Amino acid sequence: MAHSVGEGAFSPLRVVLTPIVLGVCLGTVASGRVPYGAPSHATFGARFVAPWASSPFAWSVGALTLALFAFLAATYLTVEAQNDELRAVFRRRAMQSQAVVLASAVLTIVLAWIDAPLVFQGLTQGTTALGMHAVTAIAVLTTITALSRRQYQLARLAAAAQASSILWGWAWSQFPWLLPPSQTITALAAPHITLQLTLGVLAIVTVFLLPSFVYLFRVFKSGATVFEGTDNVG
């Protein structure tokens, strides 16, 4: 019982910290603060703490990631809710979290201009960047409109498109750097044979995992349990 109570107390904390840590890590890498080939005499704090702890941009990406996760969860739950009252609650949460996402995105771009010039350049220059912003804006408007009209299936599709366009926009803004501003993806890539073997293993594993995931989702979607039909046994 004590173990269950402890898990219940820490579960909300895990849910909040996971996207924040993910976003902070991405922001730290994108801003070029991760030291590559740091001198051996550098302290632990200088190498592993200072790069993210002192970066406003990294923390803004963490806040954006948290808001985006909350927005996706609320939007998806408008479809999964079992009654109109609960669906209305998730609809309101989705629209509120969408507003936080937009505010966090603006803050992130402003801080990128100050703290991560390579990211800001990738996000604001070139036709591809403008195209990614246009796709994101269309997805945002579609999501807001669909939620307002209670078209929850459309809202879920638009929310997924919005999150995907934000992710690809970040990847494009950093390309071709893996550790900006000096190490590209090609420079840090594993040997060719390692990449081939990894791709082969992933292909083999996918053959087994994909049917398992399909079966898992079908079980959860059906609402059935392994205990159904056993109540009258014995």
Secondary structure as the mmCIF struct_conf table of DSSP 4:
data_model
#
loop_
_struct_conf.conf_type_id
_struct_conf.id
_struct_conf.beg_label_comp_id
_struct_conf.beg_label_asym_id
_struct_conf.beg_label_seq_id
_struct_conf.end_label_comp_id
_struct_conf.end_label_asym_id
_struct_conf.end_label_seq_id
HELX_RH_AL_P HELX_RH_AL_P1 ALA A 2 ALA A 30
TURN_TY1_P TURN_TY1_P1 SER A 31 GLY A 32
BEND BEND1 VAL A 34 VAL A 34
BEND BEND2 TYR A 36 GLY A 37
TURN_TY1_P TURN_TY1_P2 SER A 40 HIS A 41
HELX_RH_AL_P HELX_RH_AL_P2 PHE A 44 PHE A 44
HELX_RH_PI_P HELX_RH_PI_P1 GLY A 45 VAL A 49
HELX_RH_AL_P HELX_RH_AL_P3 ALA A 50 ALA A 53
TURN_TY1_P TURN_TY1_P3 SER A 54 SER A 54
HELX_RH_AL_P HELX_RH_AL_P4 PRO A 56 GLU A 80
BEND BEND3 GLN A 82 ASN A 83
HELX_RH_AL_P HELX_RH_AL_P5 ASP A 84 ASP A 115
HELX_RH_AL_P HELX_RH_AL_P6 PRO A 117 THR A 124
BEND BEND4 GLN A 125 GLY A 126
HELX_RH_AL_P HELX_RH_AL_P7 THR A 127 SER A 148
TURN_TY1_P TURN_TY1_P4 ARG A 149 ARG A 150
HELX_RH_AL_P HELX_RH_AL_P8 TYR A 152 GLN A 174
TURN_TY1_P TURN_TY1_P5 PHE A 175 PRO A 176
STRN STRN1 TRP A 177 LEU A 179
TURN_TY1_P TURN_TY1_P6 PRO A 180 SER A 182
STRN STRN2 GLN A 183 THR A 184
TURN_TY1_P TURN_TY1_P7 ILE A 185 LEU A 188
HELX_LH_PP_P HELX_LH_PP_P1 ALA A 189 PRO A 191
HELX_RH_AL_P HELX_RH_AL_P9 HIS A 192 SER A 222
TURN_TY1_P TURN_TY1_P8 GLY A 223 GLY A 223
TURN_TY1_P TURN_TY1_P9 VAL A 226 GLY A 229
TURN_TY1_P TURN_TY1_P10 ASP A 231 ASN A 232
#
